């Protein structure tokens, strides 16, 4: 199946809800390049998620800057392009007992 970014995003939102959390769309005026979603999970787990289309979705330099900045502050950040990336993210969530 040919997935679009919106399909991956829908899968992310559903998966996070199944684990009792929220995947909030992040719109931050004046701060370009922020990740697409902030995932908030029980026990205070926060994961920033950048969504990309499965084929050809390039990560911009500014998006990489945000990834590095957020990780340097101790936050988790992941880039989700496909179902495998979603499954890997779910493993991270499960590793926290959710």
N, C-alpha and C positions, 0 to 999 in steps of 0.2 A: 504494500500500500504506500502511496505517496503522501507523506504527512506534510502539512504546512505548519508554520510557526504557531498559528492559532490552535491547531490540533494538539500540539505539544503543550501549549499554555493551558488548554482545557484539561488535559491529562494531569498536569501539575496541580491545578486547583482541586480537582477531584481527589487525587491521592493525598494531598495535605489535609483535606476535610476528613477523609477516612481515618486519619491519625489524630483527629481532634483539634486541628490547627486552622490557620487562615493564611492564604497566600494573597497578600494585599498588593494591588498595583501601585507602584511608586512613581508619582509624578512630583517632581521637585523643581519648581520654577527657579530659574537662575543657576541651576546646577546640571549642565548637560552631561550625558553619559552615565547617569546613575543606573543601577540594575533595574530590570523590569519589575521584579516582584520582591517583596520582603515576606519571607515565610516565618510566621510566628507559631510556635508549638508549645504544648504544655511543658512544664518544668523550665520555662524561660529560654528554650532553644530558639535562636534566631539565625536564619540562613538567607543570604542575599542571592537572588537567582537572576542571571542574564539568560534570556531565551533567544535562540537563533533558529532560523529555518534550517532544516536538515541538510539541504544541499546549497553550498555557496554562502551560507550565513557567516560573514566575516566579523570578527571581534575588532572593533575600532581601537586605536591607541588610547583614546580617552576612557573607553570601557575597561581596558587593561589597567590603566592608572587607578580607576576606582576599585578594581579587584585587588590590586596590590595594597591600596590604602586601607580598605576594609579589613583585609587579612592582617595587615600590620597592627590594626587596632584590636585584633583578637576575634574578629567575626569570621564565620564561615561564608564562603562565596563559591558558587558553582555556575558553570555554563551548561545549559541543557539544550541539546540539539536534536535529540531523538529518544526513542523508547528506552534504549540502553542507558542513556544518561539519567532518565527518570528512575529507572530501576536502581541505579547506583545511588541516587539521592535518597530513595526509599530505604536502602540499606543503612545509610547514615542515620536516618530517622529511627529505624528499628534498633540501631546500636545504642540509642539513648533510652530504650525501653518503652517506646511509644508504639 
